[in-house]
Every structure is written in structure tokens, then in C-alpha cells.
């Protein structure tokens, strides 16, 4: 059995209870060593076989899984954050499907939410933004043409941009080409929830200068939108005394 487990954004205590318990039962752990906090490996049993996937190819990873499954061993494939975001898990699962090997997925806390917590931020402020776009700049790996930064920026919603800390100049320019003004609030959160976390408030127009000043070129999430500074928003209807819900009657007397 292969368990794909989201390790969370970095802090050892931000893995889910389910993920921790799966690690505690693992015979073999394959972890993304370039991003996963190695402290999480302390949850694995003494003597568990540990592999760093940063040093391996897809074929090598799936061969380790296949051999372990053949021996009846329990494997945890430990991915950073939540494996459904930029985790390259589907290609592993397809190979396991071809080989008739069972697997399951345990979700994790993604870096966008670790970063929001670091800033005490709500992405979906009423009257400001009700949409969060999670995306990245194209680098050596392309993105679909319809998902260019410019087209996504045109929505003016909250954005969390992954895997782009080394391209802040281009990101800033393209965000402004798409419609964000230079003074739109932004933030760079480096290693969200790790002990060495840095949270840098800036604007779309000063992303590059801020990153340069603080030496940020990788392992950071860039947040964009008015929600970053939460300076102006409407009160939520959910807790408004005038709003009727299925649990209480408001002053408006209208069913919510």
C-alpha cells in the first residue's frame, strides 16, 4: 500500500494527525527532500527505510514503491504542502495503476494557507475578493496560454503565486500588464511556518526590489490583492444581526 501524504507548509506540527499516524506506521518513506522539513521524518519508526526523492527520477521512485509493495511493506510518499498542488503525483499514480498497486491520498496544508496564517489574512473578504487564484509563472515548465499571469491578473482577485520567487521582476511587470496597479498590496512569504520564516509586505510595483533587498529567490509564496492589507471590506452577512440564516432569525426576517 502506498500512502501519498501532504507534509504541510513546513512546521513539524502542521502535518495532519492522519498524515502523522501514517508516517508512524511506515516501513518506507520517500520524501521530497528539497522542500519537506526533514524534522517530519522523526515521526517514522526507527529503522524505517528513507529515500530522498530530490535525488531520484520518476522511474526510480516508482521502482522503490513497487519493490516495497511486493514485499508487503507500507510506503509513505511524503510531499510538501498538499500534494494536489504542483506535487507531480498523478504521473506516479498512473504507473501504480498500471502495476495494480493500491494507494490512497492524505491531504496537507498548502503553503498559500501557511502564508495567509503568517499574515493573519483572509483571502475572501466581502466586497474585496471572493476568489483565490493559485498559479505560477512559467519557467522551464510551461503553463497553458489561457492561464498566463496577465489573463489571471485581469480578474483583480486575490492571488497566490508559487514557484516564482526567482522571477519577481517579470512577475511584477506582467501583473501590471494584466491590470493590477503598481500600488496594489502584495506580500512575499518565505518559508511560511518554518523557524526561518520571513513575511515581507510590499506592493506589486516593488516586488522585485523587496525580494532583492532580502535575498529571496526561492521557497516563497507571493500574495497579491487588496485582501493582503485588509484595509477596507464589508461586514460578513453570516454574523450580521439583520441577516436570517437556517440557524437564527435576523431582523430582516428573510430566509438566508
C-alpha angles and dihedrals in degrees: 000000000000120000116197104206130189107224095201127236098306116288111110092229094052095076110103120259088245091052092049092050092050089052090050090058097042122122092185128028123193108187134181096246096187092065113009117093104248088215087077089069088072087078090064118092119264108268096026113147109249127200128182107218092197086079096045140075125231089258092052093048094050092045090057089050093048095049092047092049090050088057092049094249126150114242128199115197101199115203128182119259108339113343093221089073115070090326099129088221101135092068090053092048093050090057091047089050090053090052095045094243118152121231141168137197129234113191125228140198109272123222092249089066094042087053093048090051090051089057096039084237135161114205095198106055114169111253091013109061135339095180133072117198115200112194145128141224116260114254125152085335114062127224124217112275092240090057098058117143090246094055093045092046090056089074091065090214130134112290135195112195118198131193093016107098090111092055102051096133093056092041092054093049094048094046089056092045087055095054111275112126119235090251095053107129116257139168137200113211113191118201094347112218094005118119089251094052117149123193115194122186115206140129135268088258094053100042094109096045091047093051092047093049093053098036095244113159105138145013094043137116119220116214122198135185145062090285089072092076096029088207098143128023142133124259114261114257090216093077098027110124089221095056121088118216135175088270104045141017117243130205090262091063090215121130110246 
